[in-house]
Amino acid sequence: MEMQPIEIPKFPRLRGEKAIKVLYDFINELEEQRGKELTEKQTTALIKLAKGLISSIEAETRSGTSDKDIARVHVANSIDLSLWRYSSVQSKHFRRTFL
C-alpha cells in the first residue's frame, strides 16, 4: 500500500491540565483500537509519543517554564513528522479522528 500524505488541520492550543486530559483521552482511544484499526506497532508508537508529551507538559508545569522559554517548533515538527509517518493508516477511524 502506497503511503499518502495528509494535510494536518490546525488544532486549538491546549495548555497544562487540559492538554494532559486530551492526551490521556487519546491514549484510551488508541488502546481501544489496538489490533483493530491500528497495528500493534503503530498503537505503541503513538502511545509513546503521547506519554512523552504528557511528561514534557508536566515538567514544564513543575518548572514554571513559559511557552517563550521552550522550543515549540521542535515539538511541533516532531508531532508533524510522527503523524506523517503513520498516515499510511487508511482506516475510517484514522481519517475521522485526524482529518
Residue pairs with C-beta under 8 A, 6 or more apart in sequence:
1 88
1 90
3 87
3 88
4 87
4 88
5 84
5 87
6 83
6 84
6 87
6 98
6 99
7 99
8 80
8 83
8 84
8 98
9 98
9 99
14 22
16 57
16 61
19 53
19 57
20 54
20 57
20 58
23 50
23 51
23 53
23 54
23 57
24 54
26 46
26 50
27 47
27 50
27 51
29 97
30 38
30 43
30 46
30 47
30 50
31 43
31 47
33 43
33 93
34 40
34 43
35 43
37 89
37 91
37 92
37 93
37 94
38 46
38 89
38 91
38 94
42 86
42 89
45 82
45 86
46 82
46 86
49 78
49 79
49 82
53 75
53 79
56 75
59 65
60 70
83 98
